[in-house]
C-alpha cells in the first residue's frame, strides 16, 4: 500500500484506509522500488517491517509507504526529497480531514521529506498529529532554523528525533557526502541530535546510542 510522492500529483496504490488512524512511512536514499531485490533498502519492505514492529508493541495501525525517487546523485536526491515533501504536504492537505490521526515516520533522507512536508503545512489549516525522524539525514542545526516553522506549526503534537552515535551511515557517510558533493561541513541530526541553543518546544531528541547499532535498526522488529 503506497503513496507515490514523486513528480506531480500524489497517487495511491493498494487499499489505503480512508478513515481512522494512519501511519505514513517515508524511506531514505536508495529506497525506491527500482532496487526492490535489495530487501534492506526497499521502502515498501521497510514500511512492512515498521508495521510488524508496531504490532509487537501492541499498536495496531495501518502503515502506508510513501515512495519517492531516491536513486539519483546526492544533490539531486536532496532536491527530490524536497519535492516529495511538498507532495506529501499536498496529500495531507487534501485528505487529512478523513483521519483521526496521521503520524509520519521519515527514515534517513526520508526525514528531509517529512520536514519539508511539515514546512508545507505550516501555513495551511491541515496538519499531521505527530512525526518521528529515524536516523535523520539532515543537518543537526536545520531543525532550529530552516525546518523550525514546520515543527512548530505543521504538527499538532511533537516531532521526535531519534538518533544514535553508533549509526555509521549518518555519522560517517552523510557527513562525507556533504563534504564531497555539496562542499559543506554538515553533521547529521541522526548522529548527534539537534545542535542549537534554542529548539522548537515540541521537538524531542531521543538518544538511542548503545541501543540502535545500525542505520536500519530503528524500525526493525525483534523477530
Secondary structure, DSSP 8 states (H G I E B T S, - for coil): -EEE-SSSS-EEES----SEEEEEEE--TT-SGGGTTSTTT-HHHHHHHHHHHHHHTT---EEEEEE----S-HHHHHHHHHHHHHHHHHHHHHHGGGEEEEEEEEETTHHHHHHHHHHHHTTSS--BSEEEEES--SBTTGGGTTTHHHHHHSBSS-EEEEE-TT-HIIIIIIHHHIIIII-----BHHHH----SS--TTEEEEE-TTT--STT-TT----
